[in-house]
Amino acid sequence: MEKKDFKENTRCTLTAKIDGKLRPTNVYILKLFKENMIVRLTDKEGILRKMAYDDVSKIVASHDVSEQNHYSAPEAVLLEKHWQDRVEMQHYGTASHMGK
């Protein structure tokens, strides 16, 4: 897969290589970079993960999210330089209108 196949603020069901194995994965795409993207694993609470485009073998479903339902994360957390040496980060956040 390539960067052009993905879009920020989108929920996706993917087949992706995680920990060396192909697995079905539900994600919310927060940020796109040149070689990888930052996603929130929607089936694991609060986990942000750096995922390479090459690790995704198939996009099963993709749904745009309305602006009021966008997940937020501090901009500093989404900077590419903070993800140089890490793959996962614990962060809790919801859409702003959810009241959490």
KEDREN-506356 format. One record per residue: x, y, z of N, C-alpha, C, O, CB in turn. Coordinates in steps of 0.02 Angstrom, whole numbers, plus 50000, padded with zeros to 5 digits. Atoms other than C-alpha are relative to their C-alpha. Last residue first. Glycine has a CB too. Layout:
<pts>
- n.x; n.y; n.z; ca.x; ca.y; ca.z; c.x; c.y; c.z; o.x; o.y; o.z; cb.x; cb.y; cb.z
- X; Y; Z; X; Y; Z; X; Y; Z; X; Y; Z; X; Y; Z
...
</pts>
This chain:
<pts>
- n.x; n.y; n.z; ca.x; ca.y; ca.z; c.x; c.y; c.z; o.x; o.y; o.z; cb.x; cb.y; cb.z
- 49949; 50035; 49961; 49280; 50631; 51408; 50067; 50031; 49988; 50117; 50008; 50016; 50002; 49926; 49981
- 49997; 49979; 49930; 49128; 50732; 51358; 50051; 49964; 50042; 50046; 49964; 50103; 49935; 49991; 50030
- 50017; 50058; 49958; 49088; 50639; 51197; 50005; 50017; 50074; 49980; 49979; 50116; 50045; 49941; 49983
- 50070; 49995; 49978; 49083; 50804; 51101; 49978; 49943; 50044; 49922; 49943; 50069; 49956; 50004; 49939
- 50013; 49946; 49953; 49273; 50813; 51096; 49929; 50004; 50024; 49917; 50025; 50081; 50020; 50064; 49971
- 50025; 49942; 50036; 49299; 50644; 51015; 49977; 50052; 50050; 49952; 50035; 50104; 49941; 49980; 49953
- 50060; 50015; 50037; 49397; 50530; 51127; 49981; 50061; 49959; 50017; 50111; 49959; 49942; 49980; 50047
- 50034; 49942; 50028; 49569; 50524; 51204; 49939; 49978; 49963; 49937; 49922; 49936; 50048; 50040; 49955
- 50073; 50004; 49997; 49679; 50408; 51304; 49971; 50064; 49972; 49991; 50119; 49991; 49976; 49988; 50072
- 50030; 49934; 49996; 49860; 50389; 51252; 49925; 49993; 50001; 49897; 49959; 49957; 50023; 50046; 49942
- 50065; 50000; 49965; 49976; 50240; 51270; 49975; 50071; 50003; 50010; 50115; 50028; 50006; 49968; 50071
- 50004; 49951; 49946; 50115; 50243; 51140; 49930; 49995; 50030; 49881; 49991; 49993; 50016; 50073; 49974
- 50064; 49991; 49966; 50172; 50112; 51016; 50005; 50052; 50054; 50059; 50065; 50082; 49976; 49934; 50029
- 50052; 50030; 50042; 50310; 50093; 50886; 49932; 50012; 50030; 49883; 50023; 49993; 50013; 49924; 49991
- 50053; 50037; 49967; 50449; 50199; 50956; 49949; 49975; 49950; 49942; 50001; 49895; 49965; 50045; 50053
- 49976; 50060; 49965; 50620; 50263; 50904; 49945; 49961; 50035; 49959; 49919; 50078; 50053; 50019; 50050
- 49939; 50028; 50030; 50579; 50395; 50772; 50019; 49932; 50030; 50035; 49885; 49994; 50059; 50048; 50008
- 50012; 50069; 50018; 50400; 50423; 50833; 50061; 49967; 49968; 50056; 49911; 49942; 49941; 49996; 49952
- 50015; 50038; 49939; 50428; 50585; 50927; 49991; 49925; 49987; 49989; 49885; 50033; 49938; 50028; 50034
- 49938; 50009; 49962; 50515; 50661; 50774; 49988; 49960; 50065; 50035; 49929; 50091; 50030; 50068; 50016
- 49961; 50057; 50025; 50359; 50630; 50669; 50063; 49987; 50041; 50082; 49930; 50050; 50019; 50011; 49927
- 49941; 49979; 50038; 50253; 50747; 50774; 50042; 49939; 49981; 50052; 49894; 50021; 50042; 50051; 50041
- 50004; 50023; 50069; 50087; 50669; 50826; 50058; 50024; 49957; 50058; 50013; 49896; 49936; 50024; 49969
- 49998; 50074; 50001; 50115; 50679; 51013; 50003; 49975; 49928; 50031; 49922; 49915; 49939; 49970; 50036
- 49932; 50021; 49984; 50157; 50865; 50998; 50008; 49924; 49999; 50061; 49899; 49981; 50020; 50027; 50070
- 49959; 49995; 50061; 49991; 50895; 50908; 50072; 49977; 50013; 50104; 49949; 49969; 50000; 50072; 49974
- 49959; 49940; 50002; 49897; 50834; 51062; 50046; 49999; 49939; 50075; 49948; 49921; 50042; 50007; 50065
- 49940; 50014; 49962; 49777; 50695; 51015; 50042; 50064; 49997; 50039; 50100; 49947; 50041; 49937; 49971
- 49948; 49950; 49996; 49600; 50710; 50952; 50059; 49974; 50041; 50051; 49932; 50085; 49973; 50066; 50031
- 49960; 50010; 49940; 49477; 50585; 50888; 50055; 50053; 50001; 50081; 50073; 49948; 50031; 49928; 50003
- 49928; 50009; 50008; 49361; 50656; 50756; 50033; 49989; 50068; 50018; 50025; 50116; 50032; 50061; 49966
- 49978; 50064; 49972; 49176; 50630; 50797; 50074; 49986; 49990; 50097; 49930; 50003; 49960; 49945; 49968
- 50013; 50001; 49928; 49122; 50812; 50776; 50022; 49934; 50033; 50029; 49931; 50094; 49926; 50011; 50013
- 49953; 49958; 49963; 49209; 50818; 50607; 49988; 49999; 50075; 50036; 50001; 50114; 49994; 50071; 49975
- 50023; 49930; 49999; 49113; 50671; 50536; 50046; 50040; 50046; 50076; 50013; 50092; 49926; 50004; 50023
- 50028; 49983; 49935; 49218; 50514; 50511; 49979; 50073; 49999; 50017; 50116; 49977; 50051; 49985; 50058
- 49984; 49933; 49977; 49252; 50443; 50338; 49964; 50014; 50065; 49909; 49988; 50077; 49981; 50053; 49946
- 50057; 49955; 49989; 49232; 50255; 50326; 50026; 50068; 50023; 50065; 50073; 50070; 49951; 49971; 50052
- 49975; 49935; 49981; 49353; 50125; 50255; 49940; 50047; 50005; 49898; 50049; 49960; 50052; 50027; 49949
- 50053; 49949; 49999; 49327; 49939; 50237; 50031; 50065; 50023; 50079; 50066; 50061; 49940; 49979; 50046
- 50064; 50036; 50005; 49436; 49787; 50197; 49943; 50050; 49996; 49898; 50043; 49954; 49990; 49953; 50060
- 50049; 49957; 49967; 49597; 49881; 50159; 49933; 49967; 49989; 49908; 49964; 49933; 50002; 50074; 49973
- 50066; 49992; 50029; 49725; 49746; 50118; 49958; 50048; 50041; 49960; 50046; 50103; 49964; 49932; 49995
- 50007; 50039; 50061; 49910; 49707; 50141; 49932; 50010; 49967; 49925; 49998; 49907; 50010; 49926; 50016
- 50071; 50010; 50015; 49954; 49843; 50264; 49994; 49961; 49935; 50018; 49984; 49883; 49961; 50068; 49996
- 50027; 50052; 49956; 50132; 49824; 50328; 49927; 49986; 49988; 49901; 49935; 50011; 50010; 50021; 50072
- 49983; 50067; 50026; 50200; 49918; 50176; 49973; 49944; 50043; 49965; 49887; 50020; 50075; 49993; 49993
- 50047; 50014; 50053; 50108; 50076; 50233; 50012; 49930; 49971; 49965; 49896; 49951; 50006; 50052; 49944
- 49973; 49988; 50067; 50209; 50070; 50393; 49947; 49982; 49947; 49909; 49935; 49956; 50065; 49959; 49988
- 50010; 50056; 50046; 50112; 50078; 50555; 50026; 50020; 49931; 50006; 50071; 49903; 49924; 49980; 49996
- 49970; 49981; 50064; 50157; 50186; 50704; 49995; 49939; 49955; 50018; 49884; 49972; 50075; 50024; 50008
- 49949; 50044; 50029; 50037; 50142; 50844; 50025; 50031; 49935; 49986; 50059; 49896; 49972; 49929; 49988
- 49981; 49970; 50064; 49928; 50238; 50966; 50058; 49959; 49972; 50101; 49937; 50010; 50021; 50076; 50008
- 49935; 50016; 50029; 49849; 50131; 51101; 50008; 50036; 49933; 49968; 50027; 49887; 50007; 49924; 49990
- 49947; 49952; 49987; 49711; 50211; 51205; 50068; 49984; 49970; 50117; 50017; 49987; 50008; 50007; 50070
- 50011; 49932; 49975; 49590; 50067; 51215; 50064; 50039; 50011; 50109; 50019; 50048; 49963; 49996; 50065
- 49958; 49999; 49940; 49631; 49917; 51108; 50000; 50071; 50026; 50028; 50116; 49993; 50074; 49974; 49985
- 50018; 50059; 49960; 49497; 49878; 50976; 50043; 49993; 50063; 50033; 49947; 50102; 50005; 49938; 49958
- 50066; 49991; 49970; 49505; 50053; 50904; 49976; 49940; 50039; 49927; 49944; 50076; 49950; 50016; 49946
- 50031; 50066; 50004; 49692; 50046; 50876; 49933; 50004; 50035; 49931; 50013; 50096; 50046; 49945; 50032
- 50026; 50019; 49934; 49735; 50230; 50853; 49966; 49933; 49990; 49920; 49927; 49950; 49950; 50054; 50030
- 50070; 50022; 49995; 49841; 50258; 50700; 49983; 49987; 50073; 50026; 49974; 50114; 49989; 49936; 49958
- 50016; 50010; 49930; 50000; 50353; 50661; 49926; 49984; 50004; 49884; 50022; 49980; 50018; 50064; 50044
- 50056; 49961; 49973; 50056; 50331; 50482; 49992; 49986; 50074; 50014; 49934; 50099; 49935; 49985; 49961
- 50045; 50035; 49954; 50212; 50272; 50391; 49944; 50047; 50023; 49942; 50105; 50004; 50038; 49972; 50061
- 49989; 50073; 50001; 50341; 50312; 50256; 49950; 49961; 50043; 49943; 49901; 50034; 50069; 49985; 50023
- 49974; 50024; 50064; 50300; 50493; 50208; 50003; 49923; 49997; 49981; 49894; 49948; 50069; 50030; 49988
- 49932; 49978; 50013; 50190; 50534; 50358; 50023; 49970; 49933; 49985; 49935; 49900; 50049; 49981; 50058
- 49963; 50033; 50054; 50003; 50522; 50384; 50068; 50031; 49992; 50075; 50092; 49991; 49960; 50003; 49933
- 49950; 49960; 50035; 49918; 50567; 50548; 50036; 49958; 49947; 50051; 49900; 49959; 50052; 50030; 50050
- 49990; 49933; 49973; 49768; 50511; 50649; 50045; 50044; 49957; 50030; 50102; 49946; 50029; 49994; 50070
- 49938; 49969; 50025; 49702; 50358; 50557; 50004; 50072; 50025; 49962; 50114; 50009; 50002; 49998; 49923
- 50020; 49932; 50016; 49572; 50265; 50662; 50064; 50036; 49980; 50111; 50038; 50020; 49963; 50037; 50060
- 49960; 49941; 49983; 49607; 50080; 50662; 49963; 50064; 49983; 49917; 50065; 49942; 50068; 49997; 49964
- 50042; 49941; 50007; 49523; 49909; 50662; 50039; 50060; 50025; 50065; 50060; 50081; 49933; 49992; 50039
- 49989; 49945; 49953; 49643; 49765; 50633; 49952; 50057; 49984; 49942; 50075; 49926; 50073; 50025; 49997
- 50051; 49950; 50013; 49632; 49594; 50551; 50004; 50053; 50054; 50012; 50037; 50113; 49928; 49968; 49998
- 50057; 50000; 49954; 49800; 49510; 50578; 49947; 50050; 49975; 49964; 50101; 49946; 50022; 50017; 50072
- 50056; 49965; 50031; 49950; 49461; 50470; 49939; 49993; 50045; 49920; 49937; 50064; 49985; 49974; 49929
- 50055; 50042; 50025; 50090; 49409; 50586; 49947; 50043; 49968; 49933; 50098; 49991; 49970; 49957; 50056
- 49977; 50052; 50046; 50262; 49484; 50622; 49946; 49956; 49971; 49962; 49911; 49931; 50049; 49958; 50034
- 49957; 50048; 49964; 50212; 49584; 50776; 50017; 49940; 49956; 50021; 49884; 49981; 49965; 49976; 50063
- 49988; 49974; 49933; 50074; 49667; 50674; 50037; 49946; 50038; 50015; 49889; 50042; 49933; 50020; 50037
- 49949; 50039; 49964; 50065; 49639; 50486; 50014; 50035; 50066; 50041; 50091; 50067; 50065; 49992; 49957
- 49934; 49970; 49992; 49903; 49716; 50426; 50046; 49954; 50037; 50025; 49912; 50077; 49995; 50068; 50036
- 49960; 50058; 49987; 49733; 49664; 50360; 50072; 50026; 50000; 50097; 50049; 49949; 49989; 49942; 49945
- 49942; 50018; 50041; 49635; 49822; 50380; 50022; 49928; 50014; 50006; 49900; 50066; 50057; 50048; 50012
- 49988; 50069; 49983; 49469; 49888; 50443; 50052; 49975; 49951; 50041; 49977; 49891; 49933; 49956; 49999
- 49986; 50052; 50049; 49475; 50075; 50429; 50003; 49931; 50033; 50024; 49924; 50091; 50066; 50014; 49964
- 50000; 50065; 49967; 49407; 50228; 50519; 50009; 49947; 49946; 49976; 49949; 49894; 49934; 49988; 50041
- 50038; 50053; 50031; 49459; 50391; 50436; 50004; 49937; 50043; 50057; 49921; 50070; 50025; 49986; 49927
- 50067; 49999; 49970; 49522; 50552; 50512; 49952; 49953; 49965; 49895; 49971; 49947; 49972; 50071; 49997
- 50005; 49985; 49929; 49674; 50560; 50396; 49927; 50004; 50021; 49883; 50018; 49981; 50036; 50066; 50017
- 50021; 49931; 49987; 49664; 50477; 50225; 49994; 50010; 50075; 49970; 49965; 50111; 49933; 50015; 49963
- 50026; 49986; 49933; 49745; 50319; 50156; 49982; 50074; 50006; 50005; 50116; 49968; 50050; 49981; 50053
- 50056; 50046; 49986; 49778; 50243; 49984; 49965; 50016; 50066; 49914; 49986; 50081; 50025; 49929; 50000
- 50060; 49977; 50034; 49885; 50393; 49933; 49939; 49957; 50012; 49883; 49978; 49998; 50014; 50004; 49926
- 50031; 49945; 49963; 50013; 50346; 50065; 49935; 50023; 49968; 49887; 50039; 50003; 50049; 50058; 50006
- 49965; 49937; 50003; 50050; 50181; 49978; 49961; 50054; 50038; 49903; 50044; 50056; 50011; 50022; 49927
- 50042; 49941; 50000; 50000; 50000; 50000; 50044; 50063; 50000; 50103; 50060; 50017; 49952; 50000; 50061
</pts>
